[in-house]
Amino acid sequence: METDVDPARPGAYARFGKPTLDRIVGLILALLTLPVVLVLLALAWNAFGWPPLQRVARVGRHGTRFNLYRVNTRRSYHTDLRGRHLRLSRWLRSTSLDELPQLWNVVRGHMSLVGPRPIDPVMARELDDAGSRRHAARPGLTGPWQLSARGDGRHLLDHLSLDLAYVEEISFRRDLIILARTVPTLLRHREDV
């Protein structure tokens, strides 16, 4: 099994516990939320057309690319959304329900439950050597950056130090704290869309 830290900084949780817990908990959550995801995909298909599930290129651990899954919230032919379609799009994104399919990215080992925010390849190229250190861990559904910057419109580079600090000190306790803070943060701070 692939580990989530460099050999120079081994830790039992980061090397074995985290990847195992991610896949087990990720699979349980993915199966539990599957009915909700299927309803969201049907709504997206009706409102925004085919495909209801987007695959977006992101950079993962050690700079490898993967397809991040999310519910489509935009019309495929680039027309302006109006009325109920616009409200549905905003609601899905502001509640982060469009990100529920990312649990399958966790199951497949592309992502972790907790980790640095997944970024696109263009943004990854903007990182210097120190910044690219964030790719020593798998990107996460949630993490310090997501909790700190949710809804404030700031750019990843403004919070890069949070991701780097997380990567340097991965621990079970810290992951539990971040997971526990995620739901209240989602409820209090909606994403600006």
C-alpha positions as a printed NumPy array, in Angstrom:
array([[  0.   ,   0.   ,   0.   ],
       [  1.275,   3.452,  -0.931],
       [  2.105,   5.676,   2.024],
       [  1.154,   9.314,   2.564],
       [  4.456,  10.73 ,   3.834],
       [  8.036,  10.867,   2.707],
       [ 10.303,   8.11 ,   4.052],
       [ 12.301,  10.787,   5.881],
       [  9.284,  11.526,   8.129],
       [  7.62 ,   8.171,   8.796],
       [  4.668,   7.856,  11.115],
       [  2.517,   4.779,  11.64 ],
       [ -0.751,   6.658,  11.279],
       [  0.31 ,   8.529,   8.136],
       [  1.859,   5.449,   6.551],
       [ -0.748,   2.811,   7.353],
       [ -3.646,   4.068,   9.465],
       [ -4.702,   7.054,   7.394],
       [ -4.898,   5.283,   4.003],
       [ -6.736,   2.338,   5.575],
       [ -9.213,   4.528,   7.475],
       [ -9.756,   6.696,   4.401],
       [-10.788,   3.749,   2.282],
       [-12.961,   2.081,   4.93 ],
       [-14.731,   5.239,   6.125],
       [-14.866,   6.592,   2.57 ],
       [-16.587,   3.429,   1.322],
       [-19.108,   3.482,   4.179],
       [-19.914,   7.172,   3.567],
       [-20.027,   6.697,  -0.216],
       [-22.535,   3.864,   0.138],
       [-24.627,   5.76 ,   2.709],
       [-24.798,   8.874,   0.534],
       [-25.327,   6.987,  -2.739],
       [-29.136,   7.523,  -2.76 ],
       [-28.621,  11.27 ,  -2.239],
       [-25.974,  11.379,  -4.984],
       [-28.284,   9.548,  -7.405],
       [-31.063,  12.096,  -6.732],
       [-28.6  ,  14.975,  -7.202],
       [-27.366,  13.454, -10.469],
       [-30.957,  13.141, -11.716],
       [-31.637,  16.797, -10.812],
       [-28.4  ,  17.868, -12.518],
       [-29.213,  15.862, -15.644],
       [-32.665,  17.463, -15.825],
       [-31.402,  20.997, -15.159],
       [-27.995,  21.101, -16.831],
       [-27.989,  18.246, -19.338],
       [-25.548,  15.45 , -19.957],
       [-23.261,  14.508, -18.283],
       [-24.65 ,  14.957, -14.76 ],
       [-21.308,  13.871, -13.252],
       [-18.283,  16.025, -14.029],
       [-14.725,  14.757, -14.071],
       [-12.328,  17.621, -13.405],
       [ -8.538,  17.329, -13.707],
       [ -6.737,  17.797, -10.395],
       [ -3.229,  17.225,  -9.081],
       [ -2.832,  14.6  ,  -6.392],
       [ -0.1  ,  13.071,  -4.331],
       [  3.41 ,  13.509,  -5.767],
       [  1.981,  15.63 ,  -8.591],
       [  0.058,  12.815, -10.266],
       [ -3.128,  13.823, -12.067],
       [ -6.529,  12.342, -11.39 ],
       [-10.151,  13.06 , -12.262],
       [-12.075,  14.605,  -9.393],
       [-15.788,  13.728,  -9.414],
       [-18.508,  16.287,  -8.759],
       [-22.148,  16.845,  -9.637],
       [-22.48 ,  19.054, -12.711],
       [-23.784,  22.521, -11.827],
       [-23.486,  24.208, -15.238],
       [-25.109,  23.853, -18.628],
       [-22.791,  22.127, -21.058],
       [-23.446,  24.571, -23.881],
       [-22.372,  27.663, -21.879],
       [-25.66 ,  29.534, -21.767],
       [-26.639,  31.648, -18.798],
       [-28.605,  29.83 , -16.148],
       [-31.883,  31.427, -15.185],
       [-34.574,  30.909, -12.575],
       [-34.755,  27.549, -10.857],
       [-31.682,  26.205, -12.663],
       [-29.564,  29.049, -11.338],
       [-30.966,  28.543,  -7.826],
       [-30.236,  24.806,  -7.997],
       [-26.691,  25.453,  -9.202],
       [-26.01 ,  27.957,  -6.427],
       [-27.578,  25.724,  -3.781],
       [-25.539,  22.666,  -4.803],
       [-22.277,  24.62 ,  -4.729],
       [-22.971,  26.66 ,  -1.596],
       [-23.853,  23.537,   0.413],
       [-20.993,  21.513,  -1.139],
       [-23.468,  18.756,  -2.03 ],
       [-21.964,  18.813,  -5.516],
       [-18.8  ,  17.389,  -3.913],
       [-20.376,  14.217,  -2.459],
       [-19.159,  12.075,  -5.412],
       [-15.588,  12.83 ,  -4.254],
       [-16.102,  10.114,  -1.654],
       [-15.502,   7.718,  -4.566],
       [-12.165,   9.492,  -5.174],
       [-11.336,   8.622,  -1.554],
       [-12.354,   4.984,  -2.08 ],
       [-10.187,   4.795,  -5.205],
       [ -7.177,   6.204,  -3.304],
       [ -6.908,   9.476,  -5.247],
       [ -7.96 ,  11.534,  -2.254],
       [ -8.09 ,  11.419,   1.523],
       [-10.865,  12.457,   3.88 ],
       [ -8.521,  15.132,   5.279],
       [ -5.684,  16.759,   3.378],
       [ -4.648,  19.74 ,   1.28 ],
       [ -7.255,  21.135,  -1.086],
       [ -7.168,  19.46 ,  -4.527],
       [ -5.918,  21.964,  -7.085],
       [ -5.99 ,  22.128, -10.855],
       [ -2.839,  21.531, -12.931],
       [ -2.518,  25.221, -13.885],
       [ -2.482,  26.317, -10.238],
       [ -0.067,  23.503,  -9.366],
       [  2.415,  24.901, -11.894],
       [  2.336,  28.257, -10.037],
       [  3.732,  26.655,  -6.878],
       [  7.408,  26.973,  -6.079],
       [  9.426,  24.053,  -4.689],
       [  8.338,  24.773,  -1.118],
       [  4.693,  25.065,  -2.162],
       [  4.755,  21.835,  -4.102],
       [  5.597,  20.107,  -0.8  ],
       [  1.823,  20.1  ,  -0.235],
       [  1.71 ,  17.217,  -2.737],
       [  3.501,  14.913,  -0.27 ],
       [ -0.001,  13.974,   0.951],
       [ -3.157,  13.075,  -0.891],
       [ -5.581,  15.98 ,  -1.338],
       [ -8.57 ,  15.905,   0.983],
       [-12.31 ,  16.399,   0.969],
       [-11.669,  18.781,   3.827],
       [ -8.621,  20.249,   5.47 ],
       [ -7.231,  23.308,   7.222],
       [ -7.442,  25.478,   4.103],
       [-11.06 ,  24.533,   3.399],
       [-12.076,  25.321,   6.983],
       [-10.186,  28.606,   7.154],
       [-11.03 ,  30.029,   3.725],
       [-14.553,  28.699,   3.099],
       [-16.637,  31.381,   1.475],
       [-14.087,  34.186,   1.827],
       [-13.009,  34.183,  -1.819],
       [ -9.287,  34.052,  -1.079],
       [ -6.907,  32.226,  -3.379],
       [ -5.111,  28.993,  -2.48 ],
       [ -1.75 ,  30.722,  -2.395],
       [ -3.055,  32.938,   0.44 ],
       [ -3.442,  29.817,   2.608],
       [ -0.607,  27.656,   1.357],
       [  1.07 ,  27.708,   4.765],
       [ -1.959,  25.89 ,   6.273],
       [ -1.593,  23.008,   3.822],
       [  2.162,  22.824,   4.346],
       [  1.769,  22.764,   8.142],
       [ -0.796,  19.968,   7.813],
       [  1.49 ,  17.87 ,   5.599],
       [  4.333,  18.23 ,   8.095],
       [  2.236,  17.114,  11.078],
       [ -0.293,  14.527,   9.918],
       [ -1.9  ,  12.901,  12.942],
       [ -5.058,  10.971,  13.825],
       [ -6.018,  13.562,  16.454],
       [ -5.629,  16.462,  14.024],
       [ -7.67 ,  14.652,  11.363],
       [-10.469,  14.027,  13.871],
       [-10.522,  17.695,  14.883],
       [-10.686,  18.823,  11.248],
       [-13.461,  16.337,  10.457],
       [-15.429,  17.43 ,  13.549],
       [-15.125,  21.105,  12.541],
       [-16.151,  20.489,   8.925],
       [-19.921,  20.022,   9.346],
       [-20.443,  23.129,  11.533],
       [-18.276,  25.121,   9.109],
       [-20.369,  23.938,   6.152],
       [-23.535,  24.986,   7.956],
       [-22.209,  28.402,   9.049],
       [-20.189,  29.485,   6.033],
       [-21.703,  28.89 ,   2.638],
       [-19.419,  29.172,  -0.364],
       [-19.84 ,  32.379,  -2.359],
       [-21.034,  31.413,  -5.82 ]])
